[in-house]
Amino acid sequence: MADGDGEPVGRTASMTTVSRHFFGDGPDGPAFSISIIENMKEEYGLFVWPCSVVLAEYVWQQRSRFAGANVVELGAGTSLPGLVAARLGCDVTLTDDAGRLEVLDNMKQVSQLNNLSCKVVGLSWGVWDESIFSLFPQFILGADVLYETSAFDDLFATVSFLLQNFPGSVFITTYHNRSGHHLIEFLMVKWGLKCRKLLDGFSIMPSSKASKISGNIQLAEIVLNVDKA
Ligand SMILES: C[S@@+](CC[C@H](N)C(=O)[O-])C[C@H]1O[C@@H](n2cnc3c(N)ncnc32)[C@H](O)[C@@H]1O
């Protein structure tokens, strides 16, 4: 995929590629890389979206906050941010729509490919099945999960539930700044949440990576609005 900093390094089947994403830029080169299996024929969930590249870079840059943390990625798709968190030593659960078995299977494969032991769980937003009750994340990650306004309410319901499961936890999300902004603000109030940090995604990107992605990407840190409770 042209988006992101990934360099295609191989083709495993007609529509499948493996891209590599590098983190850190010390005198001895990158600290590590993550390899991602992408499939070009799929619409969502099987390639690395630019929001994922920005969120993964943020996790890397904020690594001291993430040390040893319990992390859940929602709508993880190819899972780059969650894999970076796992590479930093976090206990990571990668989740995506429970009905999208091909995506969930790809998540298991990318975890293995990078010698990481992430858990992979089907978790559909707004659905209260068994899987969600065993999650107690300190960090909830979501890259490009705010793209279809009809799903926003279910997503915020799930985020609000998970934030209540662990005091002081935070939802960190990257999204394209499109017309859904007012709806996001409305739903944060509805679900007792507030935005504590809002950044232009490009402001945190090294120039070598920023030049390979496009769009107006925001990064938000969202927490429970305890003042309201
Ligand atoms: C635009 S893709 C982003 C994928 C990945 N986070 C990235 O940025 O590369 C949206 C992801 O959300 C997942 N998704 C969509 N609706 C969902 C739902 N109702 N419950 C759980 N996951 C959902 C899709 O399967 C897909 O993986």
The ligand as a MOL file (V3000), in Angstrom:
LIG
                    3D

  0  0  0     0  0            999 V3000
M  V30 BEGIN CTAB
M  V30 COUNTS 27 29 0 0 0
M  V30 BEGIN ATOM
M  V30 1 C -11.0770 1.8860 8.2610 0
M  V30 2 S -10.7230 0.3310 8.9700 0 CHG=1
M  V30 3 C -9.3400 0.7250 10.0300 0
M  V30 4 C -8.5000 -0.4810 10.3080 0
M  V30 5 C -7.2250 -0.1920 11.1020 0
M  V30 6 N -7.5490 0.2810 12.4350 0
M  V30 7 C -6.3290 0.7990 10.3930 0
M  V30 8 O -6.3910 1.9890 10.7110 0
M  V30 9 O -5.5770 0.3760 9.4910 0 CHG=-1
M  V30 10 C -12.0410 0.1490 10.1850 0
M  V30 11 C -11.9550 -1.1090 11.0060 0
M  V30 12 O -13.0600 -1.1270 11.9250 0
M  V30 13 C -13.6530 -2.4120 11.9200 0
M  V30 14 N -15.0770 -2.2810 12.2490 0
M  V30 15 C -16.0380 -1.6820 11.5280 0
M  V30 16 N -17.2270 -1.7540 12.1310 0
M  V30 17 C -17.0150 -2.4240 13.3010 0
M  V30 18 C -17.8670 -2.8240 14.3740 0
M  V30 19 N -19.1720 -2.5410 14.3680 0
M  V30 20 N -17.3210 -3.4910 15.4120 0
M  V30 21 C -15.9710 -3.7760 15.4150 0
M  V30 22 N -15.1170 -3.4320 14.4150 0
M  V30 23 C -15.6340 -2.7650 13.3720 0
M  V30 24 C -13.4390 -2.9150 10.4990 0
M  V30 25 O -13.5230 -4.3260 10.4010 0
M  V30 26 C -12.0580 -2.3750 10.1820 0
M  V30 27 O -11.0340 -3.2650 10.5810 0
M  V30 END ATOM
M  V30 BEGIN BOND
M  V30 1 1 1 2
M  V30 2 1 2 3
M  V30 3 1 2 10
M  V30 4 1 3 4
M  V30 5 1 4 5
M  V30 6 1 5 6
M  V30 7 1 5 7
M  V30 8 2 7 8
M  V30 9 1 7 9
M  V30 10 1 10 11
M  V30 11 1 11 12
M  V30 12 1 11 26
M  V30 13 1 12 13
M  V30 14 1 13 14
M  V30 15 1 13 24
M  V30 16 1 14 15
M  V30 17 1 14 23
M  V30 18 2 15 16
M  V30 19 1 16 17
M  V30 20 1 17 18
M  V30 21 2 17 23
M  V30 22 1 18 19
M  V30 23 2 18 20
M  V30 24 1 20 21
M  V30 25 2 21 22
M  V30 26 1 22 23
M  V30 27 1 24 25
M  V30 28 1 24 26
M  V30 29 1 26 27
M  V30 END BOND
M  V30 END CTAB
M  END
